[in-house]
């Protein structure tokens, strides 16, 4: 780190500096993630007045997707993935609410009554999504599954990102506030964040064809295919890399 991390003020300064440095450090991967979160915020032109609950969930989708992007650039992976999980859950609820806007689906007794339990609403949303938009359901489930298996809970594997000690050379252990940086993993996380945005956007657009309730942005049909193509291009680039191939080989070996 360029700034000595000795006070909270130093942490705040370094946090901001890492975000400012991200475009240069992570190049096209950061740019793609920024474009994806921008499209996620602007792909809807207007919404029917009776789709308030959809808008409530979409406000969380937009906020937490941007936070996931910012957290990744600021070297806070676990924070980023927890935010991304909120994006996926709120995206599922938003799609369901778009096609099932009645307040009774979310509140115990209709307008003015308490909300139903989170797991009840999510369960209904997931069930509806699996039956109505199965491809989007499976894609979101896969991303959320990876998060749940790794960063959503305390995990010894990820302690290596904030802990460093070599008994042969070190007298004391080093614990860091910022993750120990590996540009490769930062870039793959940025890709995953962009990929999640593409999936949620596609899911909401598909839901609107079923239930109506919103008008897509005028340039949506131009921007969305370009976004999807870039996401696939970056994925193919990762898959051609030596680190990806080595990890795939280890996974295959472990499955035997």
Secondary structure, 3 states (H helix, E strand, C coil): CCCCCCCHHHHHHHHHHHHHHHHHHHHHHHHHHHHHHHHHHHCEEEECCCCHHHHHHHHHHHHHHHHHHHHHHCCCHHHHHHHHHHHHHHHHHHHHHHHCCCHHHCECCCCCCCECCHHHHHHHHHHHHHHHCHHHHHHHHHHHHHHHHCCCCCCHHHHHHCEECCCCCCCCCEECCCCCCCHHHHHHHHHHHHHHHHHHHHHHHHHHHHHCCEEECCCHHHHHHHHHHHHHHHHHHHHCCHHHHHHHHHHHHHHC
